[in-house]
Amino acid sequence: MPQDNLIKLECTVCKSINYYSRKNKKVLKNKIEIKKFCKKCKKHTMHKETK
């Protein structure tokens, strides 16, 4: 399981890192944006990929 495929998903509202995921960086070049549940905001918000 290579660590370089691991990405962090950060809430765009409160800036907290809530999720970790994997992506194939050779296939997906752009940063991922997914609507997920934020535990701090207590609602569904956009989560953006960070370093």
N, C-alpha and C positions, 0 to 999 in steps of 0.2 A: 504494500500500500504506500505509494509515493506521497510525500508531504507537499510537493509542489503543486498538486492538483487541488489542495485544500484552499477554500476561500472563506472569508468572513462576510456575513450579511449584517449591515448596520441600518438601524431605523433612521429614516430621513427627517423625522420630527424631533426625537429626543437624542439622537446620535448614540444610542447604546447598541452594543453588539449583542444580538440575541441568538443568532443562528450561525452554524458552520455547515458548509456544503462542499461538494466536489464538482469540478467541471473539467472537461477536456479542453485545454488551452490551445491546442492545435486546431480544433474544429471551431470553437467559439472564441472569436477575437474580442468582441465587445464586452463591456461590463454588464453583468446581469442585474435586472431590476425586477423584483417579485413583490407582490402584495401579500404580506404575512401578518400574523397577530403579534403585536408588541406587548410584552408583559408590563412594561412601565406605563405606557400610554393607555393600556387596557382597551385597545381597539385595533382594527386592521389598518396598517399603514404600509407605505412603500418601503421596501428594504433594498438597499443598494450594496453592491459588492465593494469591499474595501481591501486594502493590502493585508 
